[in-house]
Amino acid sequence: PEFPGTIMKLNIAYPVTGANKMIDITDPKILSIFMDKRMSSEVAIDAEIPGLTDVTIPRRLGPKRAGNIRKLFNLSAEDDVTKFVVRRVVVDKAGHKHSKAPKIQRLVTPARVQRKRREQALKDKRGLKSRKEAEDYAALIASLRN
C-alpha cells in the first residue's frame, strides 16, 4: 500500500519493564518486516480462546520440595507432607498399574535431626578439647617461665 506524504506511528511496548516507544515511519516498506510476522492481537479478558483457555489439564508433576508441598496444600509444620505428595499412575509393560511419587527433598526426618545433633555434639567436643589443650599449654609455658 502506498501512503504518500503520510507519517505512520509504530508503538513498541516492552511489558517486562513497562517501557513504551513511539516511532514515526515515513516509508511503509520499513513496516513490511512486521506485517509478515504476527504482531500482538488484542483479546478481551473474559473471552475464551478455544483449545487454550476453555480446557483445564491436570498437572502431571507436583512439587518435590517439602516447603513447596506445604505451600501448595496450605499445610502447617505439624502435618505429614508425605501424605500430600502428588502421585501419578504408571502402567508397566505387563499392564500392571502402580503409582509413582517423587522423593521429597528438604524433609526433616528423625535421621536428619539425629545427624544434626551428632554433628553439633562433635563440634562442641572438638571445641572443648581445643580449649583444654590451650589451657594445658598456657600452664606449661607459665611453669617454664617461673
Residue, then its C-alpha position, 0 to 999 in steps of 0.5 A: p500500500e502506498f501512503p504518500g506524504t503520510i507519517m505512520k506511528l509504530n508503538i513498541a511496548y516492552p511489558v517486562t519493564g513497562a517501557n513504551k516507544m513511539i516511532d514515526i515511519t515515513d516509508p511503509k516498506i520499513l513496516s513490511i518486516f512486521m506485517d509478515k510476522r504476527m504482531s500482538s492481537e488484542v483479546a478481551i479478558d473474559a473471552e475464551i480462546p478455544g483449545l487454550t483457555d476453555v480446557t483445564i489439564p491436570r498437572r502431571l508433576g507436583p512439587k518435590r520440595a517439602g516447603n513447596i508441598r506445604k505451600l501448595f496444600n496450605l499445610s502447617a509444620e505439624d502435618d505429614v507432607t508425605k501424605f500430600v505428595v502428588r502421585r501419578v499412575v504408571v502402567d508397566k509393560a505387563g499392564h500392571k498399574h502402580s503409582k509413582a511419587p517423587k522423593i521429597q527433598r528438604l524433609v526433616t526426618p528423625a535421621r536428619v535431626q539425629r545427624k544434626r545433633r551428632e554433628q553439633a555434639l562433635k563440634d562442641k567436643r572438638g571445641l572443648k578439647s581445643r580449649k583444654e589443650a590451650e589451657d594445658y599449654a598456657a600452664l606449661i609455658a607459665s611453669l617454664r617461665n617461673 
